[in-house]
Amino acid sequence: MNLNLSIGPLVALIAGILILVMPRMLNYIVAFYLIIVGIIGLFGRNLGL
């Protein structure tokens, strides 16, 4: 089972919902999303994701 394909869209969905609910938090949500996607991209293969 390849979780690498399912984690990215899930994080994007959660970020999109948070932006709709709390538009003032846009900068923090985008920054958090980019950090998570970057960590998954760098270490995803090593973590078995």
PDB file of N, CA, C and O in Angstrom:
ATOM      1  N   MET A   1       0.847  -1.180   0.000  1.00  0.00           N
ATOM      2  CA  MET A   1       0.000   0.000   0.000  1.00  0.00           C
ATOM      3  C   MET A   1       0.887   1.236   0.000  1.00  0.00           C
ATOM      4  O   MET A   1       1.772   1.369   0.845  1.00  0.00           O
ATOM      5  N   ASN A   2       0.655   2.128  -0.935  1.00  0.00           N
ATOM      6  CA  ASN A   2       1.478   3.318  -1.069  1.00  0.00           C
ATOM      7  C   ASN A   2       0.757   4.507  -0.431  1.00  0.00           C
ATOM      8  O   ASN A   2      -0.176   5.058  -1.015  1.00  0.00           O
ATOM      9  N   LEU A   3       1.191   4.896   0.763  1.00  0.00           N
ATOM     10  CA  LEU A   3       0.551   5.996   1.474  1.00  0.00           C
ATOM     11  C   LEU A   3       1.043   7.357   1.018  1.00  0.00           C
ATOM     12  O   LEU A   3       0.435   8.373   1.355  1.00  0.00           O
ATOM     13  N   ASN A   4       2.127   7.401   0.261  1.00  0.00           N
ATOM     14  CA  ASN A   4       2.678   8.673  -0.186  1.00  0.00           C
ATOM     15  C   ASN A   4       1.688   9.429  -1.068  1.00  0.00           C
ATOM     16  O   ASN A   4       1.660  10.659  -1.045  1.00  0.00           O
ATOM     17  N   LEU A   5       0.881   8.717  -1.837  1.00  0.00           N
ATOM     18  CA  LEU A   5      -0.097   9.362  -2.700  1.00  0.00           C
ATOM     19  C   LEU A   5      -1.330   9.818  -1.933  1.00  0.00           C
ATOM     20  O   LEU A   5      -2.015  10.738  -2.380  1.00  0.00           O
ATOM     21  N   SER A   6      -1.630   9.212  -0.807  1.00  0.00           N
ATOM     22  CA  SER A   6      -2.834   9.574  -0.080  1.00  0.00           C
ATOM     23  C   SER A   6      -2.592  10.642   0.988  1.00  0.00           C
ATOM     24  O   SER A   6      -3.538  11.307   1.410  1.00  0.00           O
ATOM     25  N   ILE A   7      -1.359  10.818   1.429  1.00  0.00           N
ATOM     26  CA  ILE A   7      -1.086  11.810   2.472  1.00  0.00           C
ATOM     27  C   ILE A   7      -1.097  13.222   1.902  1.00  0.00           C
ATOM     28  O   ILE A   7      -1.634  14.131   2.535  1.00  0.00           O
ATOM     29  N   GLY A   8      -0.523  13.427   0.733  1.00  0.00           N
ATOM     30  CA  GLY A   8      -0.478  14.759   0.126  1.00  0.00           C
ATOM     31  C   GLY A   8      -1.855  15.356  -0.107  1.00  0.00           C
ATOM     32  O   GLY A   8      -2.112  16.476   0.335  1.00  0.00           O
ATOM     33  N   PRO A   9      -2.750  14.646  -0.789  1.00  0.00           N
ATOM     34  CA  PRO A   9      -4.101  15.187  -0.985  1.00  0.00           C
ATOM     35  C   PRO A   9      -4.870  15.375   0.320  1.00  0.00           C
ATOM     36  O   PRO A   9      -5.676  16.298   0.434  1.00  0.00           O
ATOM     37  N   LEU A  10      -4.631  14.521   1.289  1.00  0.00           N
ATOM     38  CA  LEU A  10      -5.301  14.671   2.573  1.00  0.00           C
ATOM     39  C   LEU A  10      -4.857  15.953   3.275  1.00  0.00           C
ATOM     40  O   LEU A  10      -5.687  16.679   3.823  1.00  0.00           O
ATOM     41  N   VAL A  11      -3.562  16.233   3.260  1.00  0.00           N
ATOM     42  CA  VAL A  11      -3.045  17.464   3.866  1.00  0.00           C
ATOM     43  C   VAL A  11      -3.578  18.677   3.112  1.00  0.00           C
ATOM     44  O   VAL A  11      -3.919  19.685   3.731  1.00  0.00           O
ATOM     45  N   ALA A  12      -3.655  18.595   1.784  1.00  0.00           N
ATOM     46  CA  ALA A  12      -4.186  19.702   0.988  1.00  0.00           C
ATOM     47  C   ALA A  12      -5.657  19.949   1.307  1.00  0.00           C
ATOM     48  O   ALA A  12      -6.090  21.098   1.393  1.00  0.00           O
ATOM     49  N   LEU A  13      -6.422  18.879   1.482  1.00  0.00           N
ATOM     50  CA  LEU A  13      -7.839  19.016   1.819  1.00  0.00           C
ATOM     51  C   LEU A  13      -8.023  19.685   3.168  1.00  0.00           C
ATOM     52  O   LEU A  13      -8.851  20.584   3.317  1.00  0.00           O
ATOM     53  N   ILE A  14      -7.253  19.248   4.146  1.00  0.00           N
ATOM     54  CA  ILE A  14      -7.346  19.848   5.486  1.00  0.00           C
ATOM     55  C   ILE A  14      -6.934  21.322   5.441  1.00  0.00           C
ATOM     56  O   ILE A  14      -7.573  22.165   6.070  1.00  0.00           O
ATOM     57  N   ALA A  15      -5.869  21.632   4.699  1.00  0.00           N
ATOM     58  CA  ALA A  15      -5.419  23.026   4.579  1.00  0.00           C
ATOM     59  C   ALA A  15      -6.494  23.875   3.906  1.00  0.00           C
ATOM     60  O   ALA A  15      -6.745  25.003   4.331  1.00  0.00           O
ATOM     61  N   GLY A  16      -7.128  23.350   2.865  1.00  0.00           N
ATOM     62  CA  GLY A  16      -8.186  24.098   2.187  1.00  0.00           C
ATOM     63  C   GLY A  16      -9.370  24.378   3.086  1.00  0.00           C
ATOM     64  O   GLY A  16      -9.924  25.477   3.066  1.00  0.00           O
ATOM     65  N   ILE A  17      -9.761  23.391   3.874  1.00  0.00           N
ATOM     66  CA  ILE A  17     -10.877  23.587   4.808  1.00  0.00           C
ATOM     67  C   ILE A  17     -10.520  24.627   5.864  1.00  0.00           C
ATOM     68  O   ILE A  17     -11.340  25.479   6.207  1.00  0.00           O
ATOM     69  N   LEU A  18      -9.295  24.554   6.378  1.00  0.00           N
ATOM     70  CA  LEU A  18      -8.877  25.534   7.388  1.00  0.00           C
ATOM     71  C   LEU A  18      -8.832  26.945   6.818  1.00  0.00           C
ATOM     72  O   LEU A  18      -9.165  27.901   7.519  1.00  0.00           O
ATOM     73  N   ILE A  19      -8.426  27.093   5.565  1.00  0.00           N
ATOM     74  CA  ILE A  19      -8.397  28.413   4.935  1.00  0.00           C
ATOM     75  C   ILE A  19      -9.816  28.955   4.792  1.00  0.00           C
ATOM     76  O   ILE A  19     -10.045  30.146   5.002  1.00  0.00           O
ATOM     77  N   LEU A  20     -10.773  28.092   4.437  1.00  0.00           N
ATOM     78  CA  LEU A  20     -12.160  28.542   4.334  1.00  0.00           C
ATOM     79  C   LEU A  20     -12.726  28.948   5.690  1.00  0.00           C
ATOM     80  O   LEU A  20     -13.471  29.924   5.790  1.00  0.00           O
ATOM     81  N   VAL A  21     -12.375  28.203   6.726  1.00  0.00           N
ATOM     82  CA  VAL A  21     -12.921  28.477   8.054  1.00  0.00           C
ATOM     83  C   VAL A  21     -12.241  29.687   8.692  1.00  0.00           C
ATOM     84  O   VAL A  21     -12.902  30.526   9.305  1.00  0.00           O
ATOM     85  N   MET A  22     -10.916  29.773   8.546  1.00  0.00           N
ATOM     86  CA  MET A  22     -10.145  30.842   9.192  1.00  0.00           C
ATOM     87  C   MET A  22      -9.263  31.555   8.166  1.00  0.00           C
ATOM     88  O   MET A  22      -8.063  31.287   8.112  1.00  0.00           O
ATOM     89  N   PRO A  23      -9.823  32.456   7.352  1.00  0.00           N
ATOM     90  CA  PRO A  23      -9.014  33.106   6.307  1.00  0.00           C
ATOM     91  C   PRO A  23      -7.836  33.925   6.842  1.00  0.00           C
ATOM     92  O   PRO A  23      -6.856  34.126   6.124  1.00  0.00           O
ATOM     93  N   ARG A  24      -7.914  34.396   8.076  1.00  0.00           N
ATOM     94  CA  ARG A  24      -6.810  35.184   8.634  1.00  0.00           C
ATOM     95  C   ARG A  24      -5.588  34.325   8.901  1.00  0.00           C
ATOM     96  O   ARG A  24      -4.482  34.848   9.039  1.00  0.00           O
ATOM     97  N   MET A  25      -5.771  33.008   8.976  1.00  0.00           N
ATOM     98  CA  MET A  25      -4.671  32.094   9.258  1.00  0.00           C
ATOM     99  C   MET A  25      -3.989  31.605   7.978  1.00  0.00           C
ATOM    100  O   MET A  25      -3.199  30.661   8.024  1.00  0.00           O
ATOM    101  N   LEU A  26      -4.283  32.232   6.844  1.00  0.00           N
ATOM    102  CA  LEU A  26      -3.797  31.757   5.551  1.00  0.00           C
ATOM    103  C   LEU A  26      -2.282  31.570   5.524  1.00  0.00           C
ATOM    104  O   LEU A  26      -1.805  30.530   5.069  1.00  0.00           O
ATOM    105  N   ASN A  27      -1.524  32.542   5.996  1.00  0.00           N
ATOM    106  CA  ASN A  27      -0.061  32.442   5.951  1.00  0.00           C
ATOM    107  C   ASN A  27       0.452  31.254   6.758  1.00  0.00           C
ATOM    108  O   ASN A  27       1.353  30.545   6.311  1.00  0.00           O
ATOM    109  N   TYR A  28      -0.111  31.036   7.936  1.00  0.00           N
ATOM    110  CA  TYR A  28       0.328  29.926   8.773  1.00  0.00           C
ATOM    111  C   TYR A  28      -0.055  28.582   8.170  1.00  0.00           C
ATOM    112  O   TYR A  28       0.720  27.627   8.218  1.00  0.00           O
ATOM    113  N   ILE A  29      -1.258  28.514   7.599  1.00  0.00           N
ATOM    114  CA  ILE A  29      -1.717  27.265   7.008  1.00  0.00           C
ATOM    115  C   ILE A  29      -0.866  26.903   5.799  1.00  0.00           C
ATOM    116  O   ILE A  29      -0.476  25.747   5.640  1.00  0.00           O
ATOM    117  N   VAL A  30      -0.576  27.877   4.947  1.00  0.00           N
ATOM    118  CA  VAL A  30       0.259  27.620   3.766  1.00  0.00           C
ATOM    119  C   VAL A  30       1.668  27.214   4.191  1.00  0.00           C
ATOM    120  O   VAL A  30       2.246  26.291   3.617  1.00  0.00           O
ATOM    121  N   ALA A  31       2.217  27.891   5.181  1.00  0.00           N
ATOM    122  CA  ALA A  31       3.555  27.549   5.654  1.00  0.00           C
ATOM    123  C   ALA A  31       3.576  26.133   6.228  1.00  0.00           C
ATOM    124  O   ALA A  31       4.498  25.366   5.950  1.00  0.00           O
ATOM    125  N   PHE A  32       2.574  25.784   7.020  1.00  0.00           N
ATOM    126  CA  PHE A  32       2.493  24.448   7.604  1.00  0.00           C
ATOM    127  C   PHE A  32       2.362  23.394   6.512  1.00  0.00           C
ATOM    128  O   PHE A  32       3.005  22.346   6.571  1.00  0.00           O
ATOM    129  N   TYR A  33       1.530  23.674   5.520  1.00  0.00           N
ATOM    130  CA  TYR A  33       1.350  22.741   4.397  1.00  0.00           C
ATOM    131  C   TYR A  33       2.662  22.514   3.654  1.00  0.00           C
ATOM    132  O   TYR A  33       3.017  21.376   3.350  1.00  0.00           O
ATOM    133  N   LEU A  34       3.374  23.588   3.364  1.00  0.00           N
ATOM    134  CA  LEU A  34       4.636  23.459   2.635  1.00  0.00           C
ATOM    135  C   LEU A  34       5.667  22.687   3.447  1.00  0.00           C
ATOM    136  O   LEU A  34       6.429  21.900   2.886  1.00  0.00           O
ATOM    137  N   ILE A  35       5.702  22.899   4.745  1.00  0.00           N
ATOM    138  CA  ILE A  35       6.641  22.160   5.591  1.00  0.00           C
ATOM    139  C   ILE A  35       6.302  20.674   5.592  1.00  0.00           C
ATOM    140  O   ILE A  35       7.195  19.836   5.467  1.00  0.00           O
ATOM    141  N   ILE A  36       5.027  20.341   5.731  1.00  0.00           N
ATOM    142  CA  ILE A  36       4.614  18.934   5.752  1.00  0.00           C
ATOM    143  C   ILE A  36       4.923  18.260   4.419  1.00  0.00           C
ATOM    144  O   ILE A  36       5.462  17.154   4.394  1.00  0.00           O
ATOM    145  N   VAL A  37       4.586  18.918   3.311  1.00  0.00           N
ATOM    146  CA  VAL A  37       4.852  18.337   1.990  1.00  0.00           C
ATOM    147  C   VAL A  37       6.350  18.180   1.768  1.00  0.00           C
ATOM    148  O   VAL A  37       6.785  17.189   1.181  1.00  0.00           O
ATOM    149  N   GLY A  38       7.141  19.140   2.228  1.00  0.00           N
ATOM    150  CA  GLY A  38       8.590  19.039   2.099  1.00  0.00           C
ATOM    151  C   GLY A  38       9.167  17.890   2.902  1.00  0.00           C
ATOM    152  O   GLY A  38      10.047  17.176   2.422  1.00  0.00           O
ATOM    153  N   ILE A  39       8.682  17.705   4.116  1.00  0.00           N
ATOM    154  CA  ILE A  39       9.160  16.593   4.957  1.00  0.00           C
ATOM    155  C   ILE A  39       8.775  15.264   4.328  1.00  0.00           C
ATOM    156  O   ILE A  39       9.583  14.336   4.285  1.00  0.00           O
ATOM    157  N   ILE A  40       7.543  15.168   3.838  1.00  0.00           N
ATOM    158  CA  ILE A  40       7.117  13.932   3.185  1.00  0.00           C
ATOM    159  C   ILE A  40       7.961  13.667   1.945  1.00  0.00           C
ATOM    160  O   ILE A  40       8.335  12.526   1.674  1.00  0.00           O
ATOM    161  N   GLY A  41       8.259  14.723   1.194  1.00  0.00           N
ATOM    162  CA  GLY A  41       9.078  14.564  -0.007  1.00  0.00           C
ATOM    163  C   GLY A  41      10.501  14.130   0.294  1.00  0.00           C
ATOM    164  O   GLY A  41      11.074  13.318  -0.432  1.00  0.00           O
ATOM    165  N   LEU A  42      11.068  14.667   1.356  1.00  0.00           N
ATOM    166  CA  LEU A  42      12.451  14.344   1.692  1.00  0.00           C
ATOM    167  C   LEU A  42      12.603  13.001   2.381  1.00  0.00           C
ATOM    168  O   LEU A  42      13.514  12.236   2.066  1.00  0.00           O
ATOM    169  N   PHE A  43      11.719  12.716   3.314  1.00  0.00           N
ATOM    170  CA  PHE A  43      11.887  11.546   4.156  1.00  0.00           C
ATOM    171  C   PHE A  43      10.832  10.469   3.955  1.00  0.00           C
ATOM    172  O   PHE A  43      10.871   9.444   4.636  1.00  0.00           O
ATOM    173  N   GLY A  44       9.903  10.670   3.053  1.00  0.00           N
ATOM    174  CA  GLY A  44       8.808   9.735   2.860  1.00  0.00           C
ATOM    175  C   GLY A  44       9.278   8.331   2.502  1.00  0.00           C
ATOM    176  O   GLY A  44       8.735   7.345   3.001  1.00  0.00           O
ATOM    177  N   ARG A  45      10.268   8.242   1.655  1.00  0.00           N
ATOM    178  CA  ARG A  45      10.774   6.920   1.271  1.00  0.00           C
ATOM    179  C   ARG A  45      11.489   6.236   2.428  1.00  0.00           C
ATOM    180  O   ARG A  45      11.414   5.015   2.570  1.00  0.00           O
ATOM    181  N   ASN A  46      12.180   7.010   3.250  1.00  0.00           N
ATOM    182  CA  ASN A  46      12.900   6.430   4.378  1.00  0.00           C
ATOM    183  C   ASN A  46      11.966   6.020   5.511  1.00  0.00           C
ATOM    184  O   ASN A  46      12.290   5.121   6.287  1.00  0.00           O
ATOM    185  N   LEU A  47      10.811   6.674   5.610  1.00  0.00           N
ATOM    186  CA  LEU A  47       9.869   6.367   6.676  1.00  0.00           C
ATOM    187  C   LEU A  47       8.890   5.268   6.283  1.00  0.00           C
ATOM    188  O   LEU A  47       8.084   4.830   7.104  1.00  0.00           O
ATOM    189  N   GLY A  48       8.956   4.831   5.053  1.00  0.00           N
ATOM    190  CA  GLY A  48       8.054   3.800   4.589  1.00  0.00           C
ATOM    191  C   GLY A  48       6.687   4.346   4.196  1.00  0.00           C
ATOM    192  O   GLY A  48       5.725   3.585   4.084  1.00  0.00           O
ATOM    193  N   LEU A  49       6.593   5.646   3.987  1.00  0.00           N
ATOM    194  CA  LEU A  49       5.311   6.250   3.619  1.00  0.00           C
ATOM    195  C   LEU A  49       5.121   6.146   2.142  1.00  0.00           C
ATOM    196  O   LEU A  49       4.101   6.595   1.618  1.00  0.00           O
TER     197      LEU A  49
END
